[in-house]
């Protein structure tokens, strides 16, 4: 597929690849565009599939995804039990509509996370009622029992994206648990991963975002390697781009993380900042994500006296977020594990130099140490502080890493490439189903 063909757009009634356009149902049980990668994935993939000439309908639950013009959203409402400002709420009697709602509440009351299962059941019912409306159903990591049964149950062949096995998150949270009560709570919350493992083994077509995730899906979920295809995702390189007019703020480090998710490694970055400020008092951290009012990160910020050196922001616009990253002297991904790392790709696309760990698939995105980023072992605050300090102190290094990082993203990690690879997989799934018939 040439860049010229993509730029020109599809002809009437023909997709860019020359075949007929596909009718795609893209499912997402969570679509928050400001927290986690699923909402980002759905937004950008759906837009680029539409640009290829396909008809995409996103079917999602709360928090609903933000979509671009031309991509319709069908709301498949849950009871929204974890909404702000009243998470873990008890619904009023008149909110209950059917037995799936009752199951959702009962699972929450007993400490579990119901949304993958209950969304899959609602989606199955909707898709069965709309049989014939779609050529392919694309599930974004729901992995619920309701999506089993093949095209006869949901009306079209199924392709499933698994960004990475949630069993990895489960183990990291168990490792970080302070006592047996917390470990019991974590096991109950992640009970849905047993369902996801059973469902994954029966899926005919799995898409994932990195070679590391592919191996994790084989090892953790027992999916056969031949059923898994890697399609790298990427950055919106028009939005995430360099802008010399945005002033660089001395000492600014930016990261995207949630303070209460051990997997993201934010506590190690806070510890690294404390070490760094002994030599560079101007160093400070801006975290794009949720602040935890208590827990290890909040305690570390207080212990090291970093209240004025760490700032959390959330809910800002795309333009504000991009300018925030552009204003930083260095972007950091301190995660213990990532299935891909969109924040790394997006920061690199702006030309902001990157310091990142080697956790999970991050090296696949960030590239070689010293060429397109500075790489450190996950969980090593000392190495993180040294790499950050080296980057902040060396303007020539920052310029070299920033330019090389953007070039790497442009060559390998764009949403246009991701959409074309995903559409190819759709056609394979449809052809395979036709051959079975």
C-alpha positions in Angstrom: 0.0 0.0 0.0 1.6 3.3 -1.1 1.5 6.5 0.8 0.0 8.1 -2.3 -2.9 5.7 -2.3 -3.7 6.2 1.3 -3.5 10.0 0.9 -5.9 9.9 -2.1 -8.5 7.9 -0.2 -10.8 5.1 -1.3 -12.9 5.2 -4.5 -16.7 5.0 -4.2 -17.7 1.5 -3.1 -14.0 0.3 -3.1 -11.6 0.1 -0.2 -8.0 1.4 -0.7 -6.8 -2.2 -1.1 -9.1 -2.5 -4.1 -11.5 -5.0 -2.6 -15.0 -4.2 -1.3 -15.3 -2.2 1.9 -15.9 -4.2 5.1 -18.6 -3.6 7.7 -16.9 -3.8 11.0 -18.2 -4.0 14.6 -15.5 -2.9 16.9 -16.3 -3.8 20.6 -14.8 -2.1 23.6 -16.0 -2.7 27.2 -14.0 0.3 28.3 -13.2 3.3 26.2 -11.8 6.0 28.4 -9.5 8.0 26.2 -7.6 9.5 29.1 -6.7 6.4 31.1 -5.2 3.3 29.7 -4.6 2.3 26.1 -7.9 0.7 25.1 -9.7 4.0 24.4 -6.8 5.3 22.5 -6.6 2.1 20.4 -10.3 2.2 19.5 -10.3 5.9 18.6 -7.3 5.8 16.3 -7.9 2.4 14.8 -11.5 3.1 13.9 -10.6 6.5 12.3 -7.9 4.9 10.1 -10.1 2.0 9.1 -12.7 4.5 8.0 -10.1 6.3 6.0 -9.3 3.1 4.2 -12.9 3.0 3.1 -14.4 0.6 5.6 -17.6 1.1 7.6 -16.8 1.0 11.3 -19.3 1.0 14.1 -17.9 1.1 17.6 -20.0 -0.7 20.2 -18.9 0.3 23.7 -19.7 0.7 27.4 -18.9 3.3 30.0 -16.7 5.2 30.0 -17.6 5.7 26.4 -14.8 6.2 23.9 -14.1 9.5 22.2 -14.3 8.9 18.4 -13.5 11.0 15.4 -16.0 12.4 12.9 -17.5 9.7 10.7 -17.2 6.8 13.2 -20.6 6.1 14.9 -20.8 4.9 18.5 -23.5 2.5 19.7 -23.8 2.7 23.5 -24.2 -0.6 25.2 -24.8 0.7 28.7 -23.7 -1.1 31.8 -24.8 0.0 35.3 -21.5 2.0 35.4 -20.7 0.8 38.9 -17.2 2.3 39.0 -18.1 5.8 37.8 -16.8 9.0 39.5 -17.6 10.4 42.0 -19.4 7.3 43.5 -17.5 4.2 42.6 -18.7 0.8 43.9 -22.2 2.3 44.1 -25.4 0.3 44.8 -27.9 1.0 41.9 -31.5 2.0 42.7 -34.2 -0.6 42.1 -35.5 1.0 39.0 -32.0 0.9 37.3 -32.1 -2.9 37.0 -33.2 -4.0 33.5 -32.5 -7.7 33.4 -30.5 -10.6 34.9 -27.2 -9.4 33.4 -27.6 -6.2 35.6 -28.2 -8.4 38.6 -25.1 -10.5 37.8 -23.0 -7.3 37.4 -24.0 -6.0 40.9 -23.6 -9.4 42.6 -20.1 -9.8 41.2 -19.1 -6.3 42.4 -20.6 -6.9 45.9 -18.5 -10.0 46.2 -15.3 -8.2 45.3 -15.0 -9.2 41.6 -14.8 -7.3 38.4 -17.8 -8.0 36.3 -17.4 -5.9 33.2 -15.7 -8.2 30.7 -18.3 -10.9 31.3 -21.4 -8.7 31.4 -20.4 -6.6 28.4 -19.8 -9.8 26.4 -23.3 -11.1 27.3 -24.9 -7.8 26.2 -22.8 -7.6 23.1 -23.8 -11.2 22.1 -27.5 -10.3 22.5 -27.1 -7.1 20.4 -25.1 -8.8 17.6 -27.5 -11.7 17.4 -30.4 -9.3 17.0 -28.4 -7.5 14.2 -27.3 -10.6 12.3 -26.2 -9.7 8.8 -25.2 -6.1 9.6 -21.5 -6.8 9.9 -18.8 -8.8 8.0 -16.5 -9.1 11.0 -16.7 -8.5 14.7 -13.5 -7.2 16.3 -13.3 -7.5 20.1 -10.9 -5.3 22.0 -9.7 -7.5 24.9 -13.2 -8.3 26.4 -12.5 -12.1 26.2 -15.9 -12.9 27.7 -17.9 -16.0 27.5 -20.7 -14.2 25.5 -18.5 -13.9 22.5 -17.9 -17.7 22.1 -19.9 -19.9 19.7 -18.5 -18.7 16.4 -20.3 -16.7 13.7 -23.5 -18.6 14.4 -23.7 -16.9 17.8 -22.6 -13.4 17.0 -23.4 -13.2 13.3 -19.9 -12.8 11.8 -16.3 -14.1 12.2 -14.5 -12.9 15.3 -11.1 -11.2 15.5 -9.8 -10.4 19.0 -7.1 -8.0 20.1 -5.2 -9.0 23.2 -2.9 -6.1 24.1 -1.3 -8.3 26.8 -2.5 -11.0 29.2 -4.1 -9.4 32.3 -2.5 -12.2 34.2 0.7 -10.2 34.1 -1.0 -7.3 35.9 -2.5 -9.7 38.4 0.9 -11.2 39.3 2.6 -7.8 39.7 -0.2 -6.6 42.0 0.1 -9.8 44.1 3.9 -9.3 44.3 3.2 -5.7 45.6 0.5 -6.7 48.1 1.4 -5.9 51.7 -0.4 -8.7 53.5 -2.7 -11.7 53.0 -5.9 -9.6 53.0 -4.6 -7.5 50.1 -3.6 -10.7 48.2 -7.0 -12.2 48.7 -8.6 -9.0 47.5 -6.4 -9.0 44.4 -7.2 -12.7 43.6 -10.9 -12.0 43.8 -10.8 -8.8 41.7 -8.8 -10.6 39.0 -11.0 -13.7 39.0 -12.2 -12.8 35.5 -8.8 -13.7 34.2 -9.8 -17.4 34.5 -12.6 -16.7 32.1 -10.3 -14.8 29.7 -7.8 -17.7 29.7 -10.5 -20.2 28.8 -12.0 -17.9 26.1 -8.6 -17.1 24.6 -7.8 -20.7 24.0 -10.9 -21.1 21.8 -10.4 -18.0 19.7 -9.8 -18.6 16.0 -8.0 -15.3 15.3 -5.9 -13.3 17.8 -4.3 -9.9 17.1 -1.7 -8.5 19.4 0.6 -5.4 19.4 4.1 -6.7 19.9 6.3 -9.8 19.7 6.6 -9.7 23.5 2.9 -9.8 24.0 2.6 -12.6 21.5 4.9 -14.8 23.6 3.1 -13.8 26.8 -0.2 -14.9 25.2 1.3 -18.2 24.3 2.9 -18.7 27.7 0.1 -17.3 30.0 -3.1 -18.0 28.1 -2.2 -21.2 26.2 -3.1 -19.8 22.8 -1.5 -21.6 19.9 1.2 -19.5 18.2 -0.2 -20.1 14.8 -3.4 -18.3 15.7 -1.7 -15.0 16.7 -0.8 -12.2 14.4 1.4 -9.2 15.5 0.2 -5.8 14.2 2.1 -2.9 15.7 0.1 0.1 16.8 1.5 3.6 16.9 1.2 7.4 17.2 -0.9 9.9 15.4 2.2 11.5 13.9 0.3 14.6 12.7 -0.9 15.4 16.2 2.2 14.1 18.0 4.9 16.1 16.2 7.7 18.5 17.0 6.9 22.2 17.5 9.9 24.5 18.2 7.5 27.3 19.3 6.7 25.4 22.5 9.2 26.5 25.1 11.3 23.7 26.8 11.1 23.9 30.5 14.4 23.2 32.3 14.3 20.1 34.5 10.8 19.0 33.3 10.3 15.2 33.2 6.9 14.0 32.0 5.3 10.5 32.3 2.0 8.9 31.7 1.0 6.7 34.7 -1.5 5.9 37.4 -0.2 6.1 40.9 -2.2 3.1 42.1 -1.0 0.6 39.5 2.2 -1.1 40.5 2.9 -2.3 36.9 3.5 1.3 35.8 6.5 1.6 38.1 5.7 5.2 39.1 7.1 4.7 42.6 10.6 3.9 41.1 10.4 7.2 39.1 9.5 9.1 42.3 12.5 7.5 44.1 14.7 8.4 41.1 13.5 12.0 41.2 14.5 12.2 44.8 18.0 11.0 44.0 18.2 13.3 40.9 17.2 16.5 42.8 20.3 16.2 45.1 22.4 17.2 42.0 19.7 18.9 39.9 17.3 20.9 42.1 15.3 22.1 39.0 14.3 18.5 38.2 10.5 18.0 38.5 7.9 15.6 37.4 4.6 16.0 35.7 2.4 12.8 35.7 -0.4 12.4 33.3 -2.8 10.3 35.2 -4.7 9.8 38.5 -3.2 10.8 41.8 -3.5 8.3 44.6 -4.3 10.0 47.9 -2.7 7.2 49.8 -0.6 4.1 49.0 3.1 3.6 48.2 3.5 6.5 45.7 1.8 9.1 47.9 3.9 7.9 50.8 7.1 8.2 48.8 6.3 11.7 47.7 5.7 12.7 51.3 8.7 10.8 52.6 11.1 12.5 50.1 9.5 15.9 50.4 8.5 16.1 46.8 5.1 17.6 47.1 6.2 20.7 45.2 8.2 18.7 42.6 5.5 16.2 41.5 2.3 17.4 39.8 -0.6 15.2 38.5 -2.8 16.3 35.6 -5.8 14.5 34.0 -8.7 15.2 31.7 -6.7 17.7 29.5 -7.3 18.0 25.8 -5.2 16.3 23.2 -3.6 19.6 22.2 -2.7 20.4 25.8 -1.3 16.9 26.3 0.9 17.2 23.3 2.2 20.6 24.3 2.9 19.3 27.8 5.1 16.5 26.3 6.8 19.0 24.0 7.6 21.2 26.9 9.5 18.5 28.7 13.3 18.0 28.5 12.8 14.3 28.8 9.9 11.8 28.7 10.0 8.7 30.9 8.4 5.3 30.8 9.2 3.6 34.1 6.9 0.6 33.7 7.8 -2.8 35.0 6.0 -4.2 32.0 4.2 -3.0 28.9 2.5 -4.9 26.1 3.5 -2.1 23.7 3.7 1.5 25.3 1.8 4.1 23.4 3.2 6.9 25.7 6.7 5.9 24.5 5.7 6.1 20.8 3.8 9.3 21.2 6.6 11.1 23.1 9.2 9.9 20.5 6.9 11.3 17.8 7.1 14.8 19.3 10.9 14.6 19.2 11.1 14.6 23.0 14.0 12.4 24.2 13.0 9.2 26.0 14.3 7.4 29.0 12.5 4.0 29.4 12.9 0.7 31.1 13.3 -2.6 29.3 10.1 -4.0 30.8 8.0 -6.2 28.4 7.7 -4.8 24.9 9.1 -1.4 25.6 12.4 -2.1 23.8 10.4 -3.1 20.6 9.0 0.4 20.6 11.8 2.5 22.0 14.6 0.9 20.1 18.3 0.5 20.9 19.8 2.0 24.1 21.9 5.1 23.2 20.5 5.4 19.7 16.8 6.2 20.0 16.4 6.2 23.8 18.3 5.6 27.0 17.2 2.2 28.4 17.4 1.0 32.1 16.4 -2.1 33.9 12.8 -2.1 35.3 12.5 -1.3 39.0 16.0 0.2 39.3 15.6 3.7 40.7 19.3 4.4 40.7 19.7 3.6 37.0 16.7 5.6 36.2 18.1 8.6 38.1 21.4 8.3 36.3 19.8 8.2 32.8 17.5 11.1 33.6 20.4 13.2 34.9 22.5 12.4 31.9 19.7 13.5 29.5 18.9 16.7 31.4 22.5 17.7 31.5 23.3 17.1 27.8 21.5 19.2 25.2 23.3 17.5 22.3 22.2 14.1 23.5 18.6 15.3 23.9 18.6 16.6 20.3 20.1 13.4 18.9 17.7 11.0 20.8 14.7 13.2 19.9 15.4 13.2 16.2 16.2 9.5 16.0 13.1 8.7 18.1 10.7 10.5 15.7 12.3 8.9 12.7 11.8 5.4 14.3 8.1 6.1 14.9 7.5 7.4 11.4 9.1 4.3 9.9 7.4 1.7 12.1 4.6 2.8 14.3 1.7 4.7 12.7 -2.0 4.2 12.9 -2.3 4.0 9.1 0.0 1.0 9.0 -1.9 -0.6 12.0 -5.2 -0.2 10.2 -4.0 -1.8 7.0 -2.5 -4.7 8.9 -5.7 -5.2 10.9 -7.9 -5.0 7.7 -5.8 -7.7 6.2 -6.4 -9.9 9.2 -10.2 -9.3 8.9 -10.2 -10.5 5.3 -8.2 -13.6 6.3 -10.8 -14.4 9.0 -13.7 -13.9 6.6 -12.0 -16.1 3.9 -11.3 -18.8 6.5 -15.0 -18.8 7.6 -16.1 -19.0 3.9 -13.8 -22.0 3.3 -15.3 -23.8 6.3 -18.7 -23.3 4.8 
